Amino acid sequence: MRDLLIISDQDLVQDPPFSRMDLISCRNLLIDLNGDLQARLIRLFHYALNPDGVLFPDNSETIGKVPALFAPLNRKW
């Protein structure tokens, strides 16, 4: 399993994005950012994910100004 994962530190604001990712988990990240930076990161996450990839934010977070980029898989979770 370990050979299938890449775990890495990344400065989301300054570093170029990874691409072809299956999952992005951003727990307790977006809630601490202003709306413009949230929108910028949501677009970056959309670019970085595979077409069937999943963005996994915290349940208290939303994708704010750019909701058309993602559709919920399960509204409860």
C-alpha positions in Angstrom: 0.0 0.0 0.0 2.8 2.4 0.9 4.2 2.2 -2.7 0.8 3.5 -4.0 0.8 6.7 -1.9 2.7 10.0 -2.2 2.6 12.0 0.9 4.3 15.4 0.6 4.5 18.9 2.1 3.3 21.5 -0.3 2.9 25.3 -0.1 -0.5 25.6 -1.8 -0.1 29.3 -2.5 3.4 29.2 -4.0 4.3 25.7 -5.2 3.1 24.5 -8.6 0.2 22.0 -8.2 0.5 18.3 -8.4 -1.6 16.8 -11.1 -3.5 13.5 -11.8 -4.5 13.1 -8.1 -7.3 10.8 -7.0 -8.0 12.5 -3.7 -7.3 15.8 -2.1 -8.1 16.1 1.6 -8.2 19.6 2.9 -9.5 19.2 6.4 -9.7 22.6 8.4 -7.9 24.4 5.6 -10.4 26.6 3.7 -12.1 27.9 6.8 -9.0 29.9 7.7 -8.6 31.6 4.3 -10.3 34.6 2.8 -12.8 34.2 0.0 -10.4 35.1 -2.8 -7.7 32.6 -1.7 -10.4 29.9 -1.1 -11.6 30.4 -4.7 -8.0 30.3 -6.1 -7.3 27.0 -4.2 -10.6 25.4 -5.2 -9.7 26.0 -8.9 -6.2 24.7 -8.3 -7.7 21.5 -6.6 -10.0 21.1 -9.6 -7.0 21.3 -12.0 -5.0 18.9 -9.9 -7.6 16.1 -9.6 -8.3 13.4 -12.1 -11.7 13.6 -13.8 -13.1 11.1 -11.3 -11.0 12.5 -8.4 -12.5 13.5 -5.0 -12.1 16.7 -3.0 -12.6 15.9 0.6 -13.1 19.1 2.6 -14.1 19.3 6.3 -17.9 19.2 6.8 -17.8 22.8 8.1 -16.2 24.0 4.8 -17.8 24.8 1.5 -16.3 25.4 -2.0 -17.6 29.0 -1.9 -17.6 31.0 -5.1 -16.8 28.2 -7.5 -19.5 25.5 -6.8 -19.9 24.6 -10.5 -16.5 22.8 -10.5 -17.6 20.1 -8.1 -20.7 18.1 -7.3 -21.3 16.4 -4.0 -21.0 12.6 -3.9 -22.9 12.5 -0.6 -24.5 15.6 1.0 -24.3 14.1 4.4 -20.6 13.5 4.3 
